[in-house]
Amino acid sequence: MSLITVNEDKCIKCGLCIKECPTFVLKMGQKGPEAISADSCIACGHCTAVCPKEAIDNIKSPLASQINSKDFPKLDAAEAEHFLRSRRSIRTYKEESVSKEELTKLVNIARLAPTGSNAQGVSFVAILDTKVVKEALEETIKWMETSQLKDRFKGLTNAYREFGVDGIFRGAPNLVLTTADKDFSRGRENSIFSLAYLELYAPSLGLGSCWAGLFEVCALLPDSPMLKLFNIPEGKRITGAVMVGYPKYSFNRLVDRNPLEVTFI
């Protein structure tokens, strides 16, 4: 089966699909664009997305599965800035667990994040059961108490053992993990892209999130106890973690960051 099909009645031979192809898969033929090498196609969908006449289809990125972007209004600059700046790292959560449906919406957006060469390669594990989250907390504390970094973690572990203070997940009822093949070199960076999308989208669902950095110290280890706890398949590794839940409080202002440092050359 051919990589692409062209509707000759619609194609105006503008060549936009050819110009936009990042791996130079297409050329212009007598009847319109033609595929030179299907193996080089990275399924980015540029060719079908850029066509002004919906004249080209690609079996790796079908036209039927694409959404017409003209059907949705674009954020103006001020709206986009507010959207990006209003995301905050949530460290105080309601006890209510997030539903499977809402977590599915969240990770479905995360999978759409950009990756180099459209490699993707990231899978997700969404923890619905709050008891499992608490087990992960206990396992993390145990690891901190016996690791070479135990002195650095002493404040956290003592607060947990003596007063039940959760300095790891901050009471978040749910977790979202990313995993990738052990031999996939871009697993960590692609997971960061994906979880960044997740965090930006979360407030749109009324959810809060925070990067579970302290938990990651343990979870990303090759022999991490989390691999067994979360039933991570053989040959896979944990590559990222974000805690998720409903924020207990709301924020009324946009907080500034350090002053901009940029060099123009």
For each residue, the residues with C-beta under 8 A, 3 or more apart:
1: 59
2: 5 35 38 59
3: 25 35 38 41 58 59 60
4: 26 33 34 35 47 56 57 58 59
5: 2 56 57
6: 11 31 32 33 55 56 57
7: 10 11 53 54 55 56 57
8: 11 31 32
9:
10: 7 53 54 55
11: 6 7 8 31 32 33 53 55 56
12: 52 53 55
13: 28 32
14: 52
15: 18 19 28 33
16: 19 20 50 51 52
17: 20 21 26 33 46 47 48 50 51 56
18: 15 21 26 27 28 33
19: 15 16
20: 16 17 46 47 50
21: 17 18 24 25 26 46 47
22: 42 44 46
23: 40 41 42
24: 21 36 40
25: 3 21 35 36 37 38 40 41 47
26: 4 17 18 21 33 34 35 36 47
27: 18 33 34 36
28: 13 15 18 32 33 34
29: 32 33 34
30:
31: 6 8 11
32: 6 8 11 13 28 29 55 56
33: 4 6 11 15 17 18 26 27 28 29 47 56
34: 4 26 27 28 29
35: 2 3 4 25 26 38 41
36: 24 25 26 27 40
37: 25 40 41
38: 2 3 25 35 41
39:
40: 23 24 25 36 37
41: 3 23 25 35 37 38 58 60
42: 22 23 117 118 119
43: 58 60 61 118
44: 22 61 118
45: 48 49 58 61 66
46: 17 20 21 22 49 50
47: 4 17 20 21 25 26 33 50 51 56 58 61
48: 17 45 51 56 57 58 61 62 63 66
49: 45 46 61 66
50: 16 17 20 46 47
51: 16 17 47 48 54 55 56
52: 12 14 16
53: 7 10 11 12
54: 7 10 51 63
55: 6 7 10 11 12 32 51
56: 4 5 6 7 11 17 32 33 47 48 51 63
57: 4 5 6 7 48 62 63 64
58: 3 4 41 43 45 47 48 61 62 63
59: 1 2 3 4 62
60: 3 41 43
61: 43 44 45 47 48 49 58 65 66
62: 48 57 58 59 65 66
63: 48 54 56 57 58 66
64: 57
65: 61 62
66: 45 48 49 61 62 63
67: 71
68: 71
69: 72
70:
71: 67 68
72: 69
73:
74:
75: 79 80 83
76: 79 80
77: 80 81
78: 81 82
79: 75 76 82 83
80: 75 76 77 83 84
81: 77 78 84 85
82: 78 79 85 86 254
83: 75 79 80 86 87 200
84: 80 81 87 200
85: 81 82 254 255
86: 82 83 203 251 254
87: 83 84 199 200 202 203
88: 208 251 255
89: 209 210 211
90: 93 170 172 208 209 210 245 247
91: 170 210
92: 170 171 247 248 249
93: 90 170 171 172 173 208 243 245 246 247 248
94: 173 245 246 247 248
95: 171 173
96: 173 245 246
97: 128 130 173 174 245
98: 102 103 106 128 173 174 207 244 245 246
99: 102 103
100: 103 104 126 128
101: 104 105
102: 98 99 105 106 205 207
103: 98 99 100 106 107 126 128 174 176 244
104: 100 101 107 108 126
105: 101 102 108 109 205
106: 98 102 103 109 110 126 176 198 201 202 205 207 244
107: 103 104 110 111 124 126 176 198
108: 104 105 111 112
109: 105 106 112 197 198 201
110: 106 107 113 124 176 178 194 195 197 198 201
111: 107 108 120 122 124 194
112: 108 109 197
113: 110 190 193 194 196 197
114: 118 193
115: 118 119 120 121 122 186 190 193
116: 119 186 189 190
117: 42
118: 42 43 44 114 115
119: 42 115 116 184 186 190
120: 111 115 190
121: 115 180 181 184 186 187 190
122: 111 115 178 179 180 187 190 191 194 239
123: 178 179 180 236
124: 107 110 111 176 177 178 179 194
125: 176 177 178 179 230 232
126: 100 103 104 106 107 174 175 176 177
127: 132 133 136 174 175 176 177 230
128: 97 98 100 103 174
129: 132 133
130: 97 133 134 173 174
131: 134 135
132: 127 129 135 136 229 230
133: 127 129 130 136 137 169 172 173 174 175
134: 130 131 137 138
135: 131 132 138 139 229
136: 127 132 133 139 140 169 175 215 226 229 230
137: 133 134 140 141 160 166 168 169
138: 134 135 141 142
139: 135 136 142 143 218 225 226 229
140: 136 137 143 144 168 214 215 218 219
141: 137 138 144 145 156 157 160 161 168
142: 138 139 145 146 225
143: 139 140 146 147 218 224 225
144: 140 141 147 149 150 153 156 157 218
145: 141 142 150 153 157
146: 142 143 150
147: 143 144 150 153 218
148:
149: 144 152 153 217
150: 144 145 146 147 153 154 157
151: 154
152: 149
153: 144 145 147 149 150 156 157
154: 150 151 157 158
155: 158 159 167
156: 141 144 153 159 160 167 168 214
157: 141 144 145 150 153 154 160 161
158: 154 155 161 162
159: 155 156 162 163 165 167
160: 137 141 156 157 163 164 165 166 167 168
161: 141 157 158
162: 158 159
163: 159 160
164: 160
165: 159 160
166: 137 160 169 170 171
167: 155 156 159 160 170 214
168: 137 140 141 156 160 212 214 215
169: 133 136 137 166 172 175 212 215 243
170: 90 91 92 93 166 167 210 243
171: 92 93 95 166 245
172: 90 93 133 169 175 210 243 244 245
173: 93 94 95 96 97 98 130 133 244 245
174: 97 98 103 126 127 128 130 133 243 244 245
175: 126 127 133 136 169 172 212 215 241 242 243 244
176: 103 106 107 110 124 125 126 127 195 198 241 242 244
177: 124 125 126 127 219 230 238 240 241
178: 110 122 123 124 125 187 191 194 195 238 239 240 241
179: 122 123 124 125 187 232 236 237 238 239
180: 121 122 123 184 186 187 188 190 191 236 237 239
181: 121 184 187 235 236 237
182: 235 236 237
183:
184: 119 121 180 181 187
185:
186: 115 116 119 121 180 189 190
187: 121 122 178 179 180 181 184 190 191 237 239
188: 180 191 192 220 239 240
189: 116 186 192 193
190: 113 115 116 119 120 121 122 180 186 187 193 194 239
191: 122 178 180 187 188 194 195 239 240
192: 188 189 195 196 240
193: 113 114 115 189 190 196 197
194: 110 111 113 122 124 178 190 191 197 198 240
195: 110 176 178 191 192 198 199 211 240 242
196: 113 192 193 199 200
197: 109 110 112 113 193 194 200 201
198: 106 107 109 110 176 194 195 201 202 209 242
199: 87 195 196 202 209 211 242
200: 83 84 87 196 197 203
201: 106 109 110 197 198 204 205
202: 87 106 198 199 205 207 208 209 244
203: 86 87 200 206 207 208
204: 201
205: 102 105 106 201 202
206: 203 246
207: 98 102 106 202 203 244 245 246 247
208: 88 90 93 202 203 244 245 246 247
209: 89 90 198 199 202 242 243 244 245
210: 89 90 91 170 172 242 243
211: 89 195 199 216 241 242 243
212: 168 169 175 215 216 219 241 242 243
213: 216 217
214: 140 156 167 168 217
215: 136 140 168 169 175 212 218 219 241 243
216: 211 212 213 219 220 238 240 241
217: 149 213 214 220 221
218: 139 140 143 144 147 215 221 224 225 226
219: 140 177 212 215 216 224 226 238 241
220: 188 216 217 224 237 238 239
221: 217 218 224
222: 237
223: 227
224: 143 218 219 220 221 227 238
225: 139 142 143 218 228 229
226: 136 139 218 219 229 230 232 238
227: 223 224 230 232 237 238
228: 225 231 232
229: 132 135 136 139 225 226
230: 125 127 132 136 177 226 227 238
231: 228
232: 125 179 226 227 228 236 237 238
233: 236
234:
235: 181 182
236: 123 179 180 181 182 232 233
237: 179 180 181 182 187 220 222 227 232
238: 177 178 179 216 219 220 224 226 227 230 232 241
239: 122 178 179 180 187 188 190 191 220
240: 177 178 188 191 192 194 195 216
241: 175 176 177 178 211 212 215 216 219 238
242: 175 176 195 198 199 209 210 211 212
243: 93 169 170 172 174 175 209 210 211 212 215
244: 98 103 106 172 173 174 175 176 202 207 208 209
245: 90 93 94 96 97 98 171 172 173 174 207 208 209
246: 93 94 96 98 206 207 208
247: 90 92 93 94 207 208 250
248: 92 93 94
249: 92
250: 247
251: 86 88
252:
253:
254: 82 85 86
255: 85 88
256:
257:
258: 261
259:
260:
261: 258
262:
263:
264:
265:
